[in-house]
Amino acid sequence: MGAPLFALLSGYGLVYLGELIHKPRFARMYRVASTVVLLASAVWFSKLYFTAYPGYGAIWWQYGMKETVSFAQESPIKCVIFSDSPHFFPAYIFVVFYTRYLPHTYQTLDRSARENLWMYTSSNLDKYFTLNISDLRLNRGSCLVVARPAELDEIRKKEVTMELVHEISGSDSETVISLVKITGRGR
């Protein structure tokens, strides 16, 4: 909200500063320098907006969630755990949307379950859970874990067998989502 006002005041200040310069030589240098700075800013902004944005913006646009949910739906694994990373929050909205979860089925869930689906909770929606990776415990069976690549080290520390089954890359070819199959070691 403050950016347009700041830009307007900055522009007014620069014009006023230009009017204070009375010597033609300095006024001409000021106009040339202002033009160069303005063009350099426009070029830098254009580069960031038109070419670099998909790379640094992908994580904040929850890039790859459709592919993630589709992969999980097709998987024979009956348990899918989304990390509670902000990249996936709220994971349930993507599950409801991309699985075409029927509204009347969703409405039949008890009120507490519906309200808590939008918070970090262990309540599930069919085979989907949201869980903090540090709280992950699995004694037996298998689950598909949807996590950020940086969270894989935390999963490796758990007493589970881990197998990377799928990676989703952003437009800059950097992995944004890792899907790993974990299997409990049966204690």
C-alpha positions, 0 to 999 in steps of 0.5 A: 500500500505504501509503495505507490505513495513512496514512488510518487513522493520520490518522483516529486522529490527528484523533479524538485531537485532537478528544478533547483539546479540552475547551471545548464551543465549540471541540469543536463548531467542530472537529466542524463543520470536520471534517465540512465537510472530509470532505464536500468531500473526498468530493465532490472524489473523486467528481468525479474518479472518476465524471466526470473519470476517463475523460479523464485515465485514457484514455491509461493504459488504452491507449484506442483500440487495438482501433480502431487495429488494426482500421483498420490491418487494413483498410488496404491499406498493407502496413507499419504502424509503432507508435511506441514510446511507452509508450501503445502498449507492448507494441504486439504484444500488441494486434496478436496479440489484436485480429487473432486471430493464430493461436497455432500461427503465433505459435509457429512464429516463431523464439525470438529473434523471439518474445522480441524482439516484447515489446521495442522492436525493428524485428522485425516481426509480419506487417506490424506494427513497433514503432519509435522515431519518431526512428529512422524512415527511409523512402526509398520506399513507404508505411507507416501510422504509429500515434503520439501527437499530440505525436509528429507534429511529429517525423514532419514533420521526416523526409524523408517525405510525411505525410498524416493518415488517421485520429484516435482520440479519448478520451471527452473528445474529445481525440485520443489516437492519430493514424494517418498515412500516410507515403510515402518521397520516393525517394532 
